[in-house]
């Protein structure tokens, strides 16, 4: 179950919208945000969500372009290895992505935790994409360039909040 919260501009304003069953989870997220703020006074969930939305599009574009160098700056070794494997398989088959991220319909905070100074935040992205794989000659190998699909991705970002670097690293991906 995802955590349904309203993200306000202040870290003290994590407000429950749906269901009392999320009370403990909301308190846990609020506590995590407070702990992150004890290290990084500038952190807010709203700015994190904005950054995660940008990262989602940026990372997908780099992946679809086969740009491993760019991906290496934003992904953990494990996630980078998975992405590189797909990129290399596609290159070996003489194929390329011709995907388009049409929009991000909804972004949900699924989880947030901190262990020592290592913080993790998991986001669920509901988006619409055109997903097409093309052969070397430009013919469509998979997908339909006229069809827009609903896609649900769950991404976990991690950061050592004691370090001065405000950038988060993508450490896990899955989809529904």
SULBELWO-V47018 format. One record per pair of residues at least 24 apart in sequence whose C-alpha atoms are under 8 Angstrom apart, sorted by sequence separation. I is the first residue (numbers start at 0). GAP is how many residues later the second one is. If there is no record, write none. Layout:
I|GAP, I|GAP
This chain:
62|24, 102|24, 103|24, 125|24, 126|24, 150|24, 151|24, 101|25, 102|25, 125|25, 126|25, 150|25, 100|26, 101|26, 102|26, 124|26, 125|26, 100|27, 101|27, 124|27, 125|27, 100|28, 101|28, 123|28, 124|28, 99|29, 100|29, 123|29, 124|29, 98|30, 99|30, 123|30, 124|30, 64|31, 98|31, 99|31, 122|31, 123|31, 10|32, 63|32, 64|32, 98|32, 121|32, 122|32, 10|33, 63|33, 97|33, 98|33, 121|33, 122|33, 9|34, 10|34, 63|34, 96|34, 97|34, 98|34, 121|34, 8|35, 9|35, 63|35, 96|35, 97|35, 120|35, 121|35, 8|36, 96|36, 97|36, 119|36, 120|36, 7|37, 8|37, 95|37, 96|37, 119|37, 120|37, 6|38, 7|38, 8|38, 94|38, 95|38, 119|38, 6|39, 94|39, 95|39, 118|39, 119|39, 94|40, 95|40, 117|40, 118|40, 93|41, 94|41, 117|41, 118|41, 93|42, 117|42, 118|42, 116|43, 117|43, 56|44, 116|44, 116|45, 101|46, 52|54, 48|58, 51|71, 35|78, 34|79, 31|80, 31|81, 35|81, 28|82, 31|82, 28|83, 35|83, 27|84, 28|84, 27|85, 24|86, 31|87, 78|91, 78|92, 75|93, 77|93, 78|93, 73|94, 74|94, 75|94, 78|94, 73|95, 74|95, 75|95, 73|96, 74|96, 4|103, 3|104, 4|104, 2|105, 3|105, 1|106, 2|106, 3|106, 1|107, 2|107, 1|108, 2|108, 0|109, 1|109, 39|121, 1|122, 38|122, 39|122, 38|123, 35|125
